[in-house]
């Protein structure tokens, strides 16, 4: 009888409120969702299969297009896997520059989240503000790499270019502006806004048990009280040489997911400032030939991307290309929780919950 009185809504895959090409299939009774399904696969580009046809050094452009909002983190992850498999030791300067670039990209990604999250709640001003601040770092990335959305900056053994002269001052200036905006303007725009609070607090509660059930990691898990961040529990790059905190909330609602990411921006600023202060001199790239051959072995590397634990499983057979490559996407696991999170809530809240998950479908449809 319940099914007879319900209607089915197909939202997406091309829809203003969908983040990327994600499709929701909702059975709605009145304005309450009684059943939800997520449908993926609209952006599949055979990214993993393509790796088998490319030299190890030629796969970086594909990595850029996975989590395209956090492309540098994808490049660094792949480089780490190749370097681990090939026993390539990277110089100390590379370690620090990669840490700086990873955290710059994390800030940029979280700013996109803040802006799009606000826009999905009808706050267009917040969206414009967030992109305004993101552009400061986008300009820095362009000065360093020559690229913007897809920087193509990382390579086997290091980076294509060293930091240009004076870029450290540009980075620090941009960070000071962003820190001030987050602490004051964003605070007033969001956390002191009663409409924003009423739309997010208590909405889309993800319990610790659900986090474990779906294998969710990253800011979403930390918003539900799971104190786990690979930068702390399994340090890589220069994360064991800097001091920073892991933002943690316990409510597990959409508001908590917003707060965790906002606080992570401030922690990333702390990390970058320390890395710039301690940035060592030396080469920006190890002496690695363009075409390399890696002995037969299995290699797995995971790192803390902007959306959680991103893993890469690399199988080599002695050739100059990957034999197999498999990716572990944090968004893939998170969006499956939507089928439970979106039940028994109002349709208007569905868009808030989806936005709070911060999905990027490029890393899901791979």
C-alpha positions as CSV (number, residue, x, y, z in Angstrom):
1,X,0.0,0.0,0.0
2,X,2.9,2.3,0.9
3,X,4.4,1.6,-2.5
4,X,1.1,2.4,-4.3
5,X,0.9,5.8,-2.7
6,X,4.5,6.8,-3.5
7,X,6.0,8.3,-6.6
8,X,9.5,7.8,-8.0
9,X,11.9,10.7,-8.6
10,X,14.9,10.4,-10.8
11,X,17.4,13.1,-9.8
12,X,20.5,13.4,-12.0
13,X,22.8,12.4,-13.4
14,X,22.8,15.9,-14.9
15,X,21.2,18.0,-12.2
16,X,22.2,21.3,-10.6
17,X,22.1,19.8,-7.1
18,X,24.1,16.7,-8.0
19,X,27.8,16.8,-7.5
20,X,29.1,15.4,-10.7
21,X,27.2,12.8,-12.6
22,X,25.6,11.0,-9.7
23,X,22.0,9.8,-10.1
24,X,19.5,9.4,-7.2
25,X,16.4,7.2,-7.6
26,X,14.0,8.2,-4.8
27,X,10.7,6.7,-3.9
28,X,8.7,9.6,-2.2
29,X,5.5,9.6,-0.2
30,X,4.3,13.1,0.3
31,X,7.6,14.9,0.7
32,X,9.2,12.1,2.6
33,X,11.7,9.7,1.0
34,X,10.8,6.1,1.8
35,X,13.5,4.4,-0.4
36,X,16.7,5.6,-2.0
37,X,19.1,4.2,-4.6
38,X,22.3,5.6,-5.9
39,X,23.3,5.0,-9.5
40,X,26.9,5.5,-10.7
41,X,28.8,4.7,-13.9
42,X,28.0,7.8,-16.0
43,X,31.6,9.0,-16.0
44,X,33.5,5.7,-16.5
45,X,36.6,6.2,-18.6
46,X,38.5,3.0,-18.0
47,X,41.2,4.9,-16.0
48,X,42.6,1.7,-14.4
49,X,42.8,-0.2,-17.7
50,X,44.5,2.7,-19.5
51,X,47.4,2.3,-17.0
52,X,48.4,-1.0,-18.7
53,X,49.1,0.8,-21.9
54,X,51.2,3.7,-20.6
55,X,54.7,4.1,-19.4
56,X,54.9,4.7,-15.6
57,X,55.8,8.3,-16.3
58,X,52.9,8.9,-18.7
59,X,50.0,8.0,-16.4
60,X,50.0,11.3,-14.3
61,X,47.5,13.1,-16.6
62,X,44.9,10.3,-15.9
63,X,45.4,10.6,-12.2
64,X,44.6,14.3,-12.4
65,X,41.2,13.5,-13.8
66,X,40.2,11.2,-10.9
67,X,39.6,13.5,-8.0
68,X,39.8,16.5,-10.2
69,X,39.1,18.9,-7.3
70,X,42.2,17.5,-5.6
71,X,44.4,16.6,-8.5
72,X,47.8,17.1,-6.8
73,X,46.9,14.6,-4.2
74,X,46.2,12.1,-6.9
75,X,49.5,12.8,-8.6
76,X,51.4,12.4,-5.3
77,X,49.7,9.1,-4.5
78,X,50.6,7.6,-7.8
79,X,54.2,8.9,-7.6
80,X,54.5,7.4,-4.1
81,X,53.4,4.0,-5.4
82,X,55.8,4.0,-8.4
83,X,58.7,5.1,-6.3
84,X,58.0,2.5,-3.6
85,X,57.8,-0.2,-6.3
86,X,61.0,1.0,-8.0
87,X,62.9,1.7,-4.8
88,X,63.3,5.3,-5.8
89,X,64.4,7.6,-2.9
90,X,63.2,11.1,-3.3
91,X,65.2,14.2,-2.0
92,X,64.3,15.9,1.2
93,X,63.2,19.0,-0.7
94,X,60.8,17.0,-2.7
95,X,59.3,15.6,0.5
96,X,58.5,19.1,1.8
97,X,57.3,20.6,-1.5
98,X,54.9,17.6,-2.0
99,X,53.6,18.1,1.5
100,X,53.0,21.8,0.8
101,X,51.3,21.1,-2.5
102,X,49.1,18.4,-1.0
103,X,47.9,20.7,1.7
104,X,47.3,23.6,-0.7
105,X,45.2,21.2,-2.7
106,X,43.3,20.1,0.4
107,X,42.4,23.7,1.2
108,X,41.3,24.3,-2.4
109,X,39.1,21.2,-2.3
110,X,37.5,22.1,1.0
111,X,36.8,25.6,-0.3
112,X,34.9,24.1,-3.2
113,X,33.0,22.0,-0.6
114,X,32.1,25.0,1.5
115,X,30.9,27.0,-1.6
116,X,28.9,24.2,-3.2
117,X,27.4,23.2,0.2
118,X,26.3,26.8,0.8
119,X,24.9,27.0,-2.7
120,X,22.8,23.8,-2.3
121,X,21.2,25.5,0.7
122,X,20.5,28.6,-1.3
123,X,23.5,30.7,-0.1
124,X,25.0,32.0,-3.4
125,X,27.2,34.5,-1.6
126,X,29.0,31.8,0.3
127,X,29.8,30.0,-3.0
128,X,31.2,33.2,-4.5
129,X,33.3,33.9,-1.4
130,X,34.7,30.4,-1.4
131,X,35.8,30.5,-5.0
132,X,37.3,33.9,-4.4
133,X,39.6,32.5,-1.8
134,X,40.3,29.4,-3.8
135,X,41.4,31.5,-6.7
136,X,44.3,32.9,-4.5
137,X,45.7,29.4,-4.3
138,X,44.8,28.5,-7.8
139,X,47.0,31.4,-8.9
140,X,49.8,30.1,-6.8
141,X,49.5,26.6,-8.3
142,X,49.5,28.1,-11.8
143,X,52.7,30.0,-11.0
144,X,54.4,26.8,-9.7
145,X,53.2,24.3,-12.2
146,X,51.8,26.2,-15.2
147,X,48.5,24.3,-14.7
148,X,45.3,25.0,-12.8
149,X,42.7,22.3,-12.4
150,X,45.0,19.6,-13.7
151,X,48.5,20.8,-12.7
152,X,50.6,17.9,-14.0
153,X,53.4,18.9,-11.6
154,X,54.5,15.7,-10.0
155,X,56.8,13.2,-11.8
156,X,58.7,10.0,-10.9
157,X,61.3,11.0,-8.3
158,X,60.1,14.6,-7.7
159,X,58.5,17.4,-9.6
160,X,58.9,18.9,-13.1
161,X,59.9,22.3,-11.7
162,X,61.3,23.7,-8.5
163,X,59.5,26.5,-6.6
164,X,59.9,29.8,-8.5
165,X,61.7,32.6,-6.7
166,X,59.4,34.4,-4.2
167,X,56.6,31.9,-4.3
168,X,56.8,31.2,-0.6
169,X,55.8,34.8,0.1
170,X,52.9,34.4,-2.3
171,X,51.7,31.3,-0.5
172,X,52.0,32.8,3.0
173,X,50.1,35.9,1.9
174,X,47.3,33.8,0.4
175,X,47.1,31.6,3.5
176,X,46.8,34.7,5.8
177,X,43.9,36.0,3.7
178,X,42.1,32.6,3.7
179,X,42.7,32.2,7.5
180,X,41.2,35.6,8.2
181,X,38.2,34.9,5.9
182,X,37.5,31.5,7.4
183,X,37.7,32.8,11.0
184,X,35.5,35.8,10.5
185,X,33.5,36.0,7.3
186,X,32.8,32.3,7.0
187,X,32.0,32.0,10.7
188,X,29.4,34.8,10.4
189,X,28.0,33.5,7.1
190,X,27.5,29.9,8.2
191,X,28.0,28.9,11.8
192,X,26.1,32.0,13.1
193,X,23.4,31.7,10.5
194,X,20.2,30.3,12.0
195,X,18.9,29.2,8.6
196,X,22.1,27.3,7.9
197,X,22.1,25.7,11.4
198,X,18.4,24.6,11.1
199,X,19.1,23.0,7.7
200,X,22.2,21.1,8.8
201,X,22.2,20.3,12.5
202,X,20.7,16.9,13.2
203,X,20.3,16.3,9.4
204,X,21.8,13.2,7.9
205,X,23.3,11.6,11.0
206,X,25.9,9.0,10.2
207,X,26.7,6.9,13.3
208,X,30.0,5.2,14.1
209,X,28.5,1.9,13.3
210,X,27.4,3.1,9.8
211,X,30.9,4.5,9.2
212,X,32.4,1.1,9.9
213,X,29.6,-0.7,8.0
214,X,30.3,1.2,4.8
215,X,34.1,1.6,5.1
216,X,33.9,5.4,5.2
217,X,37.1,7.3,5.9
218,X,38.3,10.9,6.0
219,X,36.5,14.0,7.1
220,X,33.1,12.2,7.0
221,X,34.3,9.6,9.5
222,X,36.0,12.2,11.7
223,X,32.7,14.1,11.9
224,X,31.2,10.9,13.4
225,X,33.9,10.6,16.1
226,X,36.3,8.3,14.3
227,X,39.7,9.6,15.2
228,X,41.7,8.3,12.2
229,X,43.8,10.3,9.8
230,X,46.6,8.6,7.8
231,X,48.8,11.7,8.2
232,X,48.9,10.8,11.9
233,X,48.4,7.0,12.2
234,X,50.7,6.1,9.2
235,X,52.7,9.3,8.4
236,X,54.2,9.8,5.0
237,X,56.0,12.8,3.3
238,X,56.8,15.3,6.0
239,X,53.7,14.8,8.2
240,X,55.8,13.3,11.0
241,X,57.9,16.4,11.1
242,X,55.1,19.0,11.6
243,X,52.7,19.8,14.4
244,X,49.0,19.8,13.6
245,X,45.7,18.6,15.1
246,X,43.0,16.3,13.7
247,X,39.6,18.1,13.8
248,X,37.0,15.8,15.4
249,X,33.2,16.0,15.9
250,X,30.9,13.5,17.4
251,X,27.4,14.3,16.2
252,X,27.9,12.8,12.7
253,X,25.4,15.2,11.1
254,X,25.7,17.5,8.0
255,X,26.8,20.4,10.2
256,X,29.6,18.3,11.8
257,X,30.9,17.4,8.3
258,X,31.0,21.1,7.5
259,X,32.8,22.0,10.7
260,X,35.4,19.3,10.3
261,X,36.4,20.4,6.8
262,X,36.4,24.1,7.8
263,X,38.7,23.4,10.7
264,X,40.9,21.2,8.5
265,X,41.6,24.3,6.3
266,X,43.1,26.0,9.4
267,X,45.2,22.9,10.2
268,X,46.5,22.7,6.6
269,X,47.5,26.3,6.9
270,X,49.6,25.4,10.0
271,X,51.2,22.5,8.1
272,X,52.2,24.6,5.1
273,X,53.7,27.4,7.2
274,X,55.9,24.9,9.1
275,X,57.0,23.2,5.8
276,X,57.9,26.6,4.3
277,X,59.9,27.5,7.4
278,X,61.8,24.2,7.3
279,X,62.0,23.8,3.5
280,X,65.4,22.4,2.8
281,X,67.6,23.3,-0.1
282,X,68.7,20.7,-2.7
283,X,67.5,19.0,-5.8
284,X,63.8,19.0,-6.7
285,X,64.0,15.7,-8.6
286,X,65.9,12.4,-8.2
287,X,67.9,11.2,-11.2
288,X,65.3,8.9,-12.7
289,X,65.1,8.1,-16.4
290,X,61.8,8.7,-18.2
291,X,61.3,5.0,-19.0
292,X,61.8,2.7,-16.1
293,X,61.3,-1.0,-15.6
294,X,60.0,-2.3,-12.3
295,X,60.6,-5.9,-11.1
296,X,57.6,-8.3,-10.6
297,X,55.9,-7.3,-7.3
298,X,52.7,-6.1,-5.7
299,X,52.7,-2.6,-4.2
300,X,50.0,-0.9,-2.2
301,X,50.1,2.7,-1.0
302,X,47.4,4.7,0.7
303,X,47.3,8.4,1.6
304,X,44.9,10.8,3.2
305,X,43.2,12.6,0.3
306,X,40.8,15.5,0.7
307,X,37.9,13.0,0.8
308,X,39.5,10.2,2.8
309,X,41.8,7.3,2.4
310,X,42.7,6.9,-1.3
311,X,44.6,3.8,-2.1
312,X,46.5,2.5,-5.1
313,X,47.4,-1.2,-5.8
314,X,50.1,-1.5,-8.4
315,X,51.1,-4.8,-9.9
316,X,54.4,-4.9,-11.9
317,X,55.9,-7.7,-14.0
318,X,59.3,-6.4,-14.9
319,X,58.1,-4.3,-17.8
320,X,58.0,-0.5,-18.5
321,X,54.2,-0.3,-17.8
322,X,51.9,-1.3,-14.9
323,X,50.7,-4.9,-15.3
324,X,47.6,-4.0,-13.3
325,X,46.5,-0.9,-11.4
326,X,43.6,-0.7,-9.0
327,X,42.3,2.3,-7.1
328,X,40.5,2.5,-3.7
329,X,38.2,5.6,-3.8
330,X,36.8,7.1,-0.5
331,X,33.9,8.6,-2.3
332,X,32.8,5.2,-3.7
333,X,32.2,4.0,-0.2
334,X,30.7,7.2,1.1
335,X,28.0,7.5,-1.6
336,X,26.7,4.0,-0.8
337,X,25.8,5.2,2.7
338,X,23.3,7.6,1.0
339,X,20.9,4.7,0.4
340,X,20.5,4.6,4.2
341,X,21.0,8.2,5.0
342,X,18.3,9.5,2.6
343,X,15.5,7.3,4.0
344,X,12.8,8.9,6.2
345,X,13.9,12.4,5.5
346,X,12.3,15.2,3.5
347,X,13.3,15.6,-0.2
348,X,14.7,19.1,0.5
349,X,17.1,17.6,3.0
350,X,18.4,15.1,0.5
351,X,20.4,17.7,-1.3
352,X,21.9,18.9,1.9
353,X,23.0,15.4,2.8
354,X,24.5,14.7,-0.6
355,X,26.4,17.9,-0.5
356,X,27.8,17.1,3.0
357,X,29.3,13.9,1.7
358,X,31.3,16.0,-0.9
359,X,31.4,13.5,-3.7
360,X,33.6,13.7,-6.7
361,X,32.5,11.2,-9.3
362,X,35.7,11.2,-11.2
363,X,37.3,8.9,-8.6
364,X,34.2,6.7,-8.4
365,X,33.7,6.0,-12.1
366,X,37.2,4.8,-12.9
